[in-house]
Amino acid sequence: QVQLVESGGGLVEPGGSLRLSCAASGFTFSSCVMYWYRQAPGKERELVAAITSVRGTTYADSVKGRFTISRDNAKNTVYLQMNSLKPEDTAVYYCKAYQRRLGKDFNAWGQGTQVTVSS
């Protein structure tokens, strides 16, 4: 059974930090590209960061220099370290797994974790 379970969200003051985790099971985690997306109320879901199977990374311009994506293949977990948080970072954060396959690509989403940045 494929599962992605996010954790680590919560309420934090502006300028604070949070570390999100996404624990994966039921598929070959190490072969997948892993993503963090977020969706704020009334807005479309947007890509925050991605990390490939060889640990290449990419970030949205809005989070560059503040967020860091990493992965631990031994623990089947991807992380998002978020520093210098701003109110506009408030959103539900989702992790996603992707692998290109013959026939049909593999995609899986987690259920999301709420991040609220407010004083």
VEXKOLTI-616378 format. One line per field, with one value per residue: z, y, x of N, C-alpha, C in turn; residue in one letter. Coordinates in nm, 4 decimals, always signed. Each point is the difference from the previous one (the first is absolute). Example, Ala and Ser with C-alpha at 12.3 -4.5 7.8 and 13.67 -1.06 7.14 Angstrom:
n.z +0.7800,-0.0720 .
n.y -0.5690,+0.1050 .
n.x +1.3190,-0.0350 .
ca.z +0.0000,+0.0060 .
ca.y +0.1190,+0.1190 .
ca.x -0.0890,+0.0820 .
c.z +0.0000,+0.0730 .
c.y +0.1200,+0.1090 .
c.x +0.0900,-0.0770 .
miro A,S .
//
This chain:
n.z +0.0000,-0.1001,+0.0754,+0.0148,+0.1095,-0.0112,+0.0589,+0.1153,-0.0529,-0.0039,+0.1136,-0.0742,+0.0753,-0.0596,-0.0892,+0.0366,+0.0519,-0.1002,+0.0374,-0.1270,+0.0278,-0.0898,+0.0693,-0.0795,-0.0590,-0.0329,-0.0148,-0.1113,+0.1228,+0.0076,-0.0753,+0.0939,-0.0836,+0.0987,+0.0218,+0.0273,+0.0157,-0.0284,+0.0786,-0.0297,+0.0957,-0.0895,+0.0174,-0.1153,-0.0092,+0.0721,-0.0899,+0.1075,-0.0045,-0.0604,+0.0157,-0.0836,-0.0679,-0.0727,+0.0636,-0.1280,+0.0231,+0.0181,-0.0056,+0.0532,-0.0831,+0.0370,-0.0124,-0.1109,+0.0588,+0.0054,-0.1040,+0.0602,-0.1156,+0.0662,-0.0150,+0.0658,-0.0947,+0.1019,+0.0173,-0.1323,+0.0246,-0.0330,+0.0063,+0.0689,+0.0060,+0.0796,-0.0425,+0.0878,+0.0658,-0.1017,+0.0280,-0.1072,+0.0927,+0.0573,+0.0216,-0.0724,+0.0605,-0.1254,+0.0239,-0.0997,-0.0437,-0.0808,-0.0881,-0.0963,-0.0521,-0.0546,-0.0913,+0.1292,+0.0064,+0.1009,+0.0595,+0.1115,+0.0718,+0.0891,+0.1263,+0.0196,+0.0284,+0.0950,-0.0675,+0.1176,-0.0688,+0.1294,+0.0295 .
n.y -0.1188,+0.0843,+0.0563,+0.1238,+0.0138,+0.1197,+0.0652,+0.0654,+0.0068,+0.1258,+0.0647,+0.0958,+0.0735,+0.1143,-0.0468,-0.0805,-0.1216,-0.0830,-0.1275,-0.0106,-0.1085,-0.0862,-0.0893,-0.0720,-0.0700,-0.1250,+0.0665,+0.0018,+0.0443,-0.0744,-0.0580,+0.0595,+0.0900,+0.0765,+0.0393,+0.1286,-0.0055,+0.1128,+0.0123,+0.1291,+0.0461,-0.0483,-0.0740,-0.0045,-0.1317,+0.0278,-0.0170,-0.0607,-0.1311,-0.0450,-0.1325,-0.0181,-0.1136,+0.0914,+0.0477,+0.0071,+0.1317,+0.0403,+0.1335,+0.0292,+0.1027,-0.0189,-0.1175,+0.0368,-0.0705,-0.0431,-0.0738,-0.1183,-0.0632,-0.1114,-0.1075,-0.0986,-0.0591,-0.0005,+0.1201,-0.0002,+0.1043,+0.0946,+0.0992,+0.0949,+0.0507,+0.0650,+0.0948,+0.0966,-0.0693,+0.0141,+0.0973,+0.0398,-0.0581,+0.0638,-0.1297,-0.0847,-0.0716,-0.0363,-0.1257,-0.0172,-0.1206,-0.0016,-0.0925,+0.0274,-0.0582,-0.1137,+0.0531,+0.0052,+0.1306,-0.0069,+0.0279,+0.0587,+0.0312,+0.0821,-0.0030,+0.0428,+0.1056,+0.0538,+0.1043,+0.0582,+0.1099,+0.0255,+0.1294 .
n.x +0.0841,-0.0197,+0.0933,-0.0457,+0.0731,-0.0588,+0.0978,-0.0163,-0.1205,-0.0454,-0.0136,+0.0518,+0.0778,-0.0257,+0.0856,-0.0979,+0.0166,-0.0142,-0.0054,-0.0366,-0.0706,+0.0410,-0.0681,+0.0781,-0.0950,+0.0280,+0.1154,+0.0733,+0.0087,+0.1086,-0.0921,-0.0698,-0.0504,+0.0413,-0.1240,+0.0108,-0.1321,-0.0634,-0.1049,-0.0056,-0.0799,-0.0832,+0.1083,+0.0662,+0.0071,+0.1086,+0.0952,+0.0475,+0.0212,+0.1097,+0.0105,+0.1006,+0.0037,+0.0656,-0.1069,-0.0326,+0.0082,-0.1251,-0.0111,-0.1184,-0.0091,-0.1253,+0.0616,+0.0618,+0.0970,-0.1265,-0.0355,+0.0092,+0.0021,-0.0281,+0.0745,-0.0601,+0.0697,+0.0849,-0.0555,+0.0191,+0.0773,-0.0851,+0.0858,-0.0609,+0.1224,-0.0833,+0.0795,+0.0121,-0.0899,-0.0850,-0.0851,+0.0630,+0.0733,-0.1000,-0.0143,-0.0708,+0.0931,+0.0249,+0.0260,+0.0829,-0.0293,+0.1050,-0.0379,+0.0840,-0.1079,+0.0373,-0.0786,+0.0222,+0.0173,+0.0853,-0.1156,+0.0437,-0.1093,+0.0503,-0.0432,+0.1241,+0.0750,-0.0730,+0.0437,+0.0010,+0.0281,-0.0014,-0.0116 .
ca.z +0.0000,-0.0111,+0.0989,+0.0294,+0.1209,+0.0397,+0.1388,+0.0347,-0.0160,+0.1224,+0.0071,+0.0314,-0.0192,-0.1103,+0.0304,+0.0621,-0.0829,+0.0137,-0.0884,-0.0408,-0.0393,-0.0781,+0.0065,-0.1134,+0.0063,-0.1038,-0.1323,+0.0048,+0.0301,-0.0464,-0.1449,-0.0326,+0.0277,+0.1087,-0.0083,+0.0946,-0.0544,+0.1007,-0.0495,+0.0907,-0.0242,-0.1169,-0.1005,-0.0583,+0.0581,-0.0654,+0.0334,+0.0927,-0.0155,-0.0495,+0.0129,-0.0841,+0.0615,+0.0219,+0.0903,-0.0615,+0.0601,-0.0623,+0.0921,-0.0465,+0.0297,+0.1237,+0.1192,-0.0137,+0.1067,+0.1284,+0.0140,-0.0477,-0.0145,+0.0117,+0.0070,+0.0642,-0.0657,+0.0968,+0.0793,-0.0924,+0.0474,-0.0573,+0.0967,-0.0458,+0.1068,-0.0346,+0.0876,-0.0298,-0.0518,-0.0210,-0.0033,-0.1316,-0.0075,+0.0556,-0.1011,+0.0224,-0.0715,-0.0453,-0.0701,-0.1168,-0.0572,-0.1442,-0.0717,-0.1389,-0.0273,-0.1280,+0.0066,+0.0832,+0.1038,+0.1378,+0.0764,+0.1264,+0.0813,+0.1397,+0.0371,+0.0312,+0.1369,+0.0025,+0.0536,+0.0206,+0.0463,+0.0512,+0.1336 .
ca.y +0.1188,+0.1223,+0.1023,+0.1141,+0.0596,+0.1222,+0.0431,+0.1119,+0.1291,+0.0630,+0.1462,+0.0581,+0.1457,+0.0451,-0.0118,-0.1292,-0.1149,-0.1294,-0.1060,-0.0955,-0.1335,-0.0805,-0.1403,-0.0739,-0.1458,-0.0677,+0.0163,+0.0140,+0.1430,+0.0505,+0.0185,+0.1032,+0.1426,+0.0394,+0.1406,+0.0685,+0.1003,+0.0631,+0.0634,+0.0977,+0.0159,+0.0771,+0.0006,-0.1287,-0.0703,+0.0411,-0.0740,+0.0679,-0.0533,-0.1369,-0.0635,-0.1191,-0.1202,+0.0238,+0.1158,+0.1314,+0.0730,+0.1215,+0.0736,+0.1167,+0.1232,+0.0609,-0.0668,-0.0172,+0.0589,-0.0156,-0.1388,-0.1029,-0.1344,-0.1072,-0.1324,-0.1076,-0.1198,-0.1095,+0.0153,+0.0251,+0.1253,+0.1272,+0.1082,+0.1390,+0.0918,+0.1323,+0.1046,+0.1380,-0.0131,+0.1210,-0.0287,-0.0509,-0.1430,-0.0721,-0.0877,-0.1437,-0.0513,-0.1375,-0.0628,-0.0784,-0.0872,-0.0195,-0.0775,-0.0266,-0.1437,-0.0412,-0.0223,+0.0989,+0.0574,-0.0159,+0.1224,-0.0198,+0.1216,-0.0100,+0.0631,+0.1396,+0.0482,+0.1450,+0.0928,+0.1335,+0.0957,+0.1128,+0.0470 .
ca.x -0.0841,+0.0780,-0.0344,+0.0858,-0.0566,+0.0701,-0.0083,+0.0877,-0.0644,-0.0468,-0.0058,+0.1301,+0.0038,+0.0875,+0.1418,+0.0276,+0.0378,-0.0669,+0.0492,-0.1010,+0.0454,-0.0938,+0.0419,-0.0542,-0.0013,-0.0765,+0.0597,+0.1452,+0.0203,+0.1292,-0.0033,-0.0981,+0.0149,-0.0894,-0.0372,-0.0874,-0.0903,-0.0844,-0.1221,-0.0588,-0.1444,-0.0372,+0.1071,+0.0341,+0.1141,+0.1231,+0.1211,+0.0902,+0.1353,+0.0087,+0.1303,+0.0053,+0.0563,+0.1430,+0.0049,-0.0096,-0.1110,-0.0512,-0.0854,-0.0729,+0.0731,-0.0500,+0.0551,+0.1450,+0.0785,-0.0692,-0.0433,+0.0926,-0.0563,+0.0996,-0.0605,+0.0742,-0.0516,-0.0017,-0.1226,-0.1125,-0.0583,+0.0440,-0.0155,+0.0032,+0.0391,-0.0512,+0.0523,-0.0419,-0.1359,-0.0781,-0.1449,-0.0395,+0.0311,-0.1140,-0.0609,+0.0114,+0.1169,-0.0175,+0.1113,-0.0374,+0.1022,-0.0165,+0.0996,-0.0366,+0.0000,-0.0574,-0.1437,-0.0688,+0.0853,-0.0441,-0.0215,-0.0690,-0.0082,-0.0358,-0.1269,+0.0279,+0.0170,-0.0261,+0.1002,-0.0561,+0.1002,-0.0778,+0.0347 .
c.z +0.0000,+0.1020,+0.0058,+0.1167,+0.0423,+0.1488,+0.0199,-0.0189,+0.1331,-0.0137,+0.0423,-0.0257,-0.1211,+0.0429,+0.0601,-0.1011,+0.0300,-0.0897,-0.0250,-0.0380,-0.0802,-0.0047,-0.1077,+0.0248,-0.1177,-0.1408,+0.0178,+0.0118,-0.0666,-0.1492,-0.0435,+0.0174,+0.1072,-0.0041,+0.1288,-0.0779,+0.1172,-0.0672,+0.1093,-0.0329,-0.1214,-0.1097,-0.0538,+0.0736,-0.0785,+0.0477,+0.0898,-0.0237,-0.0505,+0.0198,-0.0786,+0.0766,+0.0250,+0.0751,-0.0688,+0.0517,-0.0848,+0.0952,-0.0744,+0.0395,+0.1363,+0.1260,-0.0079,+0.1107,+0.1377,+0.0277,-0.0551,-0.0032,+0.0108,+0.0083,+0.0705,-0.0559,+0.0941,+0.0842,-0.0867,+0.0367,-0.0741,+0.0988,-0.0715,+0.1214,-0.0440,+0.1045,-0.0437,-0.0577,-0.0020,+0.0021,-0.1340,-0.0235,+0.0577,-0.1094,+0.0555,-0.0882,-0.0272,-0.0550,-0.1112,-0.0441,-0.1475,-0.0526,-0.1415,-0.0260,-0.1400,+0.0188,+0.0793,+0.1096,+0.1373,+0.0672,+0.1287,+0.0818,+0.1450,+0.0279,+0.0380,+0.1484,-0.0009,+0.0622,+0.0072,+0.0599,+0.0402,+0.1371,+0.0871 .
c.y +0.1238,+0.1022,+0.1072,+0.0716,+0.1180,+0.0265,+0.1207,+0.1371,+0.0572,+0.1508,+0.0523,+0.1505,+0.0358,+0.0018,-0.1332,-0.1087,-0.1197,-0.0986,-0.0974,-0.1322,-0.0681,-0.1419,-0.0805,-0.1507,-0.0555,+0.0173,+0.0228,+0.1480,+0.0534,+0.0285,+0.1174,+0.1408,+0.0336,+0.1512,+0.0441,+0.1049,+0.0675,+0.0641,+0.0879,+0.0136,+0.0883,+0.0052,-0.1406,-0.0629,+0.0374,-0.0835,+0.0846,-0.0447,-0.1431,-0.0517,-0.1303,-0.1181,+0.0144,+0.1309,+0.1333,+0.0702,+0.1194,+0.0621,+0.1067,+0.1251,+0.0574,-0.0622,-0.0199,+0.0731,-0.0132,-0.1458,-0.0935,-0.1341,-0.1018,-0.1331,-0.0966,-0.1299,-0.1199,+0.0037,+0.0225,+0.1287,+0.1184,+0.1112,+0.1347,+0.0865,+0.1407,+0.1001,+0.1363,+0.0017,+0.1335,-0.0349,-0.0570,-0.1451,-0.0854,-0.0779,-0.1419,-0.0495,-0.1489,-0.0546,-0.0895,-0.0834,-0.0202,-0.0871,-0.0245,-0.1494,-0.0258,-0.0241,+0.1075,+0.0494,-0.0210,+0.1360,-0.0354,+0.1279,-0.0355,+0.0777,+0.1466,+0.0280,+0.1523,+0.0735,+0.1376,+0.0898,+0.1271,+0.0393,+0.0094 .
c.x +0.0876,-0.0489,+0.1066,-0.0656,+0.0858,-0.0188,+0.0901,-0.0600,-0.0442,-0.0057,+0.1369,-0.0049,+0.0865,+0.1455,+0.0395,+0.0314,-0.0898,+0.0722,-0.1130,+0.0666,-0.1091,+0.0541,-0.0720,+0.0039,-0.0783,+0.0525,+0.1497,+0.0356,+0.1266,+0.0022,-0.0861,+0.0544,-0.1028,-0.0206,-0.0704,-0.0779,-0.0705,-0.1209,-0.0573,-0.1481,-0.0264,+0.1036,+0.0234,+0.1185,+0.1260,+0.1177,+0.0891,+0.1441,-0.0073,+0.1409,-0.0025,+0.0609,+0.1500,+0.0227,+0.0233,-0.1239,-0.0406,-0.1003,-0.0792,+0.0778,-0.0391,+0.0605,+0.1508,+0.0735,-0.0638,-0.0369,+0.1076,-0.0707,+0.1136,-0.0728,+0.0942,-0.0569,-0.0043,-0.1277,-0.1232,-0.0736,+0.0609,-0.0361,-0.0081,+0.0304,-0.0396,+0.0476,-0.0527,-0.1412,-0.0724,-0.1486,-0.0453,+0.0421,-0.1135,-0.0725,-0.0059,+0.1137,-0.0181,+0.1313,-0.0544,+0.1198,-0.0295,+0.1128,-0.0505,+0.0138,-0.0526,-0.1490,-0.0710,+0.0928,-0.0623,-0.0095,-0.0722,+0.0091,-0.0265,-0.1272,+0.0172,+0.0164,-0.0094,+0.1180,-0.0638,+0.1069,-0.0735,+0.0507,-0.1241 .
miro Q,V,Q,L,V,E,S,G,G,G,L,V,E,P,G,G,S,L,R,L,S,C,A,A,S,G,F,T,F,S,S,C,V,M,Y,W,Y,R,Q,A,P,G,K,E,R,E,L,V,A,A,I,T,S,V,R,G,T,T,Y,A,D,S,V,K,G,R,F,T,I,S,R,D,N,A,K,N,T,V,Y,L,Q,M,N,S,L,K,P,E,D,T,A,V,Y,Y,C,K,A,Y,Q,R,R,L,G,K,D,F,N,A,W,G,Q,G,T,Q,V,T,V,S,S .
//
